[in-house]
Amino acid sequence: MIATTPPDILRFLAARAAEGVECVLVTLVALTGGSSRSVGTQMAVAADGRRIGSFSGGCIEDAVAAEALESLADSWGHVVRYGSGSPYIDIRLPCGGGIDLLFTPRPDPHAVAAALALLDQRKPASLRLDCDGISLADAGMPTGWNGYCLTLTYQPALRVVALGQGEDLAAFARLAQAFGTVIVPLTPDVPTQQTLVDAGMAPIHLHSRTTLPAVATDPWTAIVFLFHGGDWEEFLLPKALALPAFYHGAIGSRRSHAARLAALRAAGVPENRINTLRGHIGLIPATRDPATLAISILAEIVAEYNALAHWATWMGEPLSLPGQ
């Protein structure tokens, strides 16, 4: 994992509760001007000084931690402005903006555990936060800060099902693992499997070009084919397109993708499923090495995942996948 994720904040709170160590949950609820973080960004501070999360590049975290420990001692939740408009004239944000932080001492461990249980079930979890505490909220409730409370929705982790072999699959899987995705690699190649095992993954062996092993997918899953050539796509790709996912993609040139689409139509795959398949994937054009290809594709998938999470959070509607 290269950086803290929102569920990591909840796991930190749960771990400290299990140890009997009290905490303060700090949430960015409003901002003016520029900011390196968005509304909903969080930090947790434990009574013993441990902390997780950040609101800047290190400019205000010490001050926030000190304020959190004071609020824990006072048992008083409150909102503090940092940066522009703050009473703390010696604490300024480099971007010149201002942020309002909600300090919630002793967040309810039962609400935290309930939210984590939903995330473990691959379901979004919403928490209502205010000065008095936190509570589990209905998914889809408005998230905006109203001056008193904010409802924050945590999304299930990005899961990527990647099919391929060789360096392209290995590079992509390692990068996705480092980023923090739930990576599910499938490959027919034994050396590639060993490479992935050595990297701490549990690859699934593709025994047949005609049978797709059972894999769990959902609206927070991306499926990507990294095979060069169509031998492994002919039967597996139609089966993969029938699985729920917010992203279906396959590498290859525009010419190979056109041939791929024609083969899918000839095989009788419904047009609405074919239309979900992206070809010539990735944000960096004309990649020629596995590392750049991995970055290019993962960046595209993460961008789509973030857009999906933003839509689901702010629209307050259940997710529906194309073609369903």
C-alpha positions in Angstrom: 0.0 0.0 0.0 1.6 3.3 -1.1 -0.7 5.6 0.9 -3.5 5.7 3.5 -7.0 5.0 2.2 -10.3 6.0 3.8 -11.1 2.5 5.2 -7.6 2.5 6.7 -8.7 5.3 9.0 -11.6 3.1 10.2 -9.3 0.1 10.7 -7.0 2.2 12.8 -9.9 3.2 15.0 -11.1 -0.4 15.3 -7.6 -1.6 16.2 -7.1 1.1 18.9 -10.6 0.3 20.3 -9.5 -3.4 20.5 -6.4 -2.3 22.5 -8.5 0.0 24.8 -6.8 3.1 23.5 -9.1 6.1 23.0 -9.0 8.1 19.7 -10.2 11.3 18.0 -11.6 11.2 14.5 -10.8 14.4 12.5 -12.7 15.1 9.3 -12.3 17.8 6.7 -15.9 19.2 6.5 -15.5 22.4 4.5 -12.8 24.4 2.6 -12.3 27.7 0.9 -9.7 28.5 -1.8 -7.1 25.9 -2.8 -6.5 22.7 -0.9 -4.5 19.5 -1.4 -7.4 17.5 0.1 -11.1 17.2 -0.4 -14.1 17.3 1.9 -14.4 14.0 3.7 -10.6 13.5 4.1 -9.9 12.1 7.6 -7.2 11.7 10.2 -7.3 9.7 13.4 -5.2 10.4 16.4 -4.8 8.0 19.4 -4.3 9.0 23.0 -0.9 7.5 22.9 0.2 9.7 20.1 -0.2 7.3 17.2 -2.0 8.8 14.2 -2.9 8.0 10.6 -4.0 10.2 7.7 -3.1 13.8 6.7 -4.6 17.1 5.5 -1.5 18.6 3.8 2.0 17.8 3.0 3.0 18.0 6.7 2.2 21.7 7.3 -0.6 21.3 9.9 -0.6 17.7 11.1 1.3 18.3 14.3 -1.1 21.1 15.2 -4.1 18.9 14.4 -2.8 16.1 16.5 -2.3 18.5 19.4 -5.8 19.8 19.0 -7.2 16.3 18.9 -5.5 15.3 22.1 -6.9 18.4 23.8 -10.4 17.6 22.5 -10.0 14.1 23.9 -9.0 15.5 27.3 -12.0 17.9 27.2 -14.4 15.3 25.8 -15.6 18.2 23.5 -16.2 17.8 19.8 -15.9 21.0 17.8 -14.9 22.5 14.4 -11.6 24.4 13.9 -10.5 26.5 10.9 -7.0 26.2 9.7 -5.3 28.4 7.1 -7.1 31.4 5.7 -9.5 32.9 8.3 -8.1 30.8 11.1 -7.5 32.2 14.6 -4.2 30.4 14.5 -2.3 33.0 12.6 1.0 31.1 12.8 -0.5 28.1 10.9 -0.9 28.7 7.2 -1.5 26.4 4.3 0.9 26.8 1.3 -2.1 26.8 -1.1 -3.5 29.9 0.6 -6.9 28.3 1.3 -8.7 27.4 4.5 -10.1 24.2 5.8 -12.6 23.4 8.5 -11.9 20.3 10.6 -14.4 18.5 12.7 -12.9 16.9 15.8 -15.0 14.0 17.1 -13.5 12.4 20.3 -14.2 8.8 21.1 -16.0 7.7 18.0 -18.5 4.9 18.6 -16.5 1.6 18.0 -19.8 -0.2 17.2 -20.5 2.2 14.3 -16.9 1.8 13.1 -17.2 -2.0 13.2 -20.6 -1.9 11.4 -19.1 0.2 8.6 -16.1 -2.1 8.3 -18.4 -5.2 8.2 -20.3 -3.6 5.2 -17.1 -2.9 3.4 -15.9 -6.5 4.0 -19.1 -7.5 2.3 -18.2 -5.3 -0.7 -21.0 -2.8 0.1 -20.7 0.9 0.6 -20.9 2.1 4.2 -22.1 5.6 5.3 -21.3 7.2 8.6 -23.0 10.3 10.0 -20.4 12.5 11.8 -20.9 15.4 14.1 -19.4 16.9 17.3 -21.4 14.5 19.5 -20.1 11.3 17.8 -20.6 9.1 14.8 -23.4 6.6 13.8 -24.1 4.3 10.9 -26.3 6.0 8.2 -28.3 4.9 5.3 -26.3 4.6 2.1 -27.1 7.4 -0.3 -27.9 10.1 2.3 -26.7 13.6 1.3 -23.0 14.0 2.1 -22.6 17.8 2.3 -21.7 19.6 5.5 -24.7 21.5 6.8 -22.8 23.3 9.6 -23.6 20.5 12.1 -23.1 17.1 10.6 -21.7 15.4 7.5 -22.6 12.0 6.1 -19.6 10.3 4.6 -19.7 7.3 2.4 -16.8 4.8 2.2 -16.6 2.7 -0.9 -15.4 -0.9 -1.3 -11.9 -1.3 -2.4 -11.1 -1.4 -6.1 -10.8 -5.0 -7.2 -9.1 -5.9 -10.5 -9.4 -9.2 -12.3 -6.5 -9.4 -14.7 -6.0 -12.2 -17.3 -2.7 -12.6 -19.2 0.7 -14.0 -19.0 4.4 -13.0 -18.9 5.8 -9.6 -18.0 2.8 -7.6 -18.9 0.6 -9.4 -16.4 3.3 -9.6 -13.7 4.1 -5.8 -14.0 0.4 -4.9 -13.9 -0.4 -7.1 -10.9 2.6 -5.9 -8.9 1.7 -2.2 -9.6 -2.0 -2.8 -8.7 -0.9 -4.6 -5.5 1.3 -1.8 -4.5 -1.5 0.7 -5.2 -3.7 -1.2 -2.8 -6.2 -2.9 -5.1 -7.6 -6.3 -4.5 -5.8 -7.9 -7.5 -7.0 -11.3 -8.9 -4.6 -12.5 -11.6 -5.4 -15.4 -13.9 -2.8 -17.0 -16.1 -2.1 -20.2 -18.0 1.6 -19.7 -17.7 3.4 -21.5 -14.8 6.5 -19.2 -14.6 4.2 -16.2 -14.4 2.2 -17.9 -11.7 5.4 -18.4 -9.7 6.4 -14.8 -10.1 3.1 -13.7 -8.7 3.3 -16.1 -5.8 6.8 -14.8 -5.0 5.2 -11.3 -4.9 2.7 -12.5 -2.3 -0.3 -13.0 -4.6 -2.6 -16.0 -5.2 -2.9 -16.4 -9.0 -5.6 -18.5 -10.5 -4.5 -21.1 -13.1 -6.3 -20.9 -16.4 -6.5 -24.6 -17.4 -8.5 -24.1 -20.6 -9.1 -21.6 -23.3 -12.8 -22.4 -23.1 -13.5 -22.3 -19.3 -13.3 -19.2 -17.1 -12.7 -20.1 -13.5 -15.2 -18.8 -11.0 -14.2 -15.3 -9.9 -16.1 -12.9 -7.7 -17.0 -9.6 -9.3 -19.3 -6.7 -8.4 -19.9 -3.0 -9.4 -16.5 -2.1 -7.8 -14.5 -4.6 -10.0 -12.5 -4.0 -13.2 -11.8 -6.9 -15.6 -8.8 -6.5 -18.0 -7.4 -8.9 -20.6 -3.6 -8.5 -21.1 -3.1 -11.3 -23.7 -1.3 -10.6 -27.0 -3.3 -12.4 -29.6 -6.9 -13.6 -29.5 -6.4 -17.3 -28.6 -7.3 -16.8 -25.0 -10.0 -14.3 -25.7 -12.2 -16.2 -28.1 -14.2 -18.1 -25.4 -13.1 -16.3 -22.1 -13.9 -12.8 -23.2 -17.6 -13.4 -23.8 -17.8 -15.1 -20.4 -16.0 -12.2 -18.7 -18.4 -9.7 -20.4 -21.3 -11.4 -18.7 -19.8 -10.7 -15.3 -20.7 -7.5 -13.3 -18.0 -4.9 -13.5 -17.6 -1.2 -14.0 -14.8 -1.7 -16.4 -14.1 -4.3 -19.1 -11.0 -3.8 -21.2 -8.5 -5.6 -23.4 -5.1 -4.5 -24.8 -4.3 -4.3 -28.5 -4.3 -1.9 -31.4 -7.4 -0.3 -32.9 -7.3 -2.8 -35.7 -7.1 -5.8 -33.3 -9.9 -4.4 -31.3 -12.1 -4.0 -34.4 -11.5 -7.7 -35.2 -12.3 -8.5 -31.6 -15.6 -6.8 -31.7 -16.5 -8.5 -35.0 -15.6 -11.9 -33.4 -17.9 -11.2 -30.4 -20.8 -10.3 -32.7 -20.2 -13.4 -34.8 -20.3 -15.4 -31.5 -23.7 -13.9 -30.7 -22.7 -11.8 -27.7 -25.4 -9.3 -27.0 -24.6 -5.8 -28.3 -25.1 -4.2 -24.9 -22.3 -6.3 -23.5 -20.1 -5.7 -26.5 -20.5 -2.0 -26.0 -19.0 -2.2 -22.5 -15.7 -3.5 -23.8 -12.9 -1.0 -24.1 -10.1 -1.5 -26.5 -6.8 0.2 -27.1 -6.8 0.8 -23.3 -4.7 3.0 -21.2 -4.0 6.7 -20.8 -0.5 6.7 -22.3 -0.6 6.1 -26.1 1.7 3.7 -27.9 3.3 2.1 -24.8 6.1 -0.3 -25.7 7.2 -1.7 -22.3 5.4 -3.6 -19.5 6.0 -1.0 -16.8 4.6 1.8 -18.8 1.7 -0.3 -20.0 0.9 -1.2 -16.4 0.9 2.4 -15.3 -1.2 3.5 -18.3 -3.9 0.9 -17.8 -4.1 1.1 -14.0 -4.3 4.9 -14.2 -7.3 4.6 -16.5 -9.0 2.1 -14.3 -8.4 4.2 -11.1 -9.8 7.2 -12.9 -13.0 5.3 -13.7 -13.2 3.9 -10.2 -12.9 7.4 -8.7 -15.5 8.8 -11.0 -17.8 5.9 -10.1 -17.3 6.4 -6.4 -17.9 10.1 -6.7 -21.2 9.5 -8.6 -22.4 6.9 -6.2 -21.6 9.1 -3.2 -23.1 12.3 -4.4 -26.0 11.1 -6.4 -27.2 8.8 -3.6 -28.4 6.1 -6.0 -27.7 2.4 -6.3 -25.1 1.4 -8.8 -26.3 -0.1 -12.1 -23.9 -1.5 -14.6 -24.1 -1.0 -18.3 -26.1 -3.8 -19.9 -27.8 -4.9 -16.7 
